[in-house]
């Protein structure tokens, strides 16, 4: 097999592990997948250029650095996080994983996603694609950037994003 195919398979395994951790609400272990200098973002909806926007210049739904991401994980684990306590039942499905570039130590990859969230007899569907910047770490990767680009014009009927995509 060629090196690009092997790299894509490694990245797929990594992303499937990430999805499993999120589905199990194992957020502390999920957080360990992120580098110390990292970004977790949910881009604005309805903008065809959302993948290239700068969070300093556009209103992102989420634009967390490592510290804010750690606080989000702590908050979602508490009973006082009413939107997610008890936890929703979620299923993260990733597909169409592609390696875009390998520039120096950074690897840029993308994947399509659908996240289903069920709570209080309501199921919400979030769909879109994700842009990752990964760096090799031991025998796996760390996430330097995870940007979620939702393929929806607005958050109606979902209303909010209270879980981690």
Beta strands, then each sheet from edge to edge (+ up, - down):
strand 1: 34-42
strand 2: 62-65
strand 3: 89-103
strand 4: 106-119
strand 5: 122-137
strand 6: 140-150
sheet 1: 2+ 1- 6- 5+ 4- 3+
end
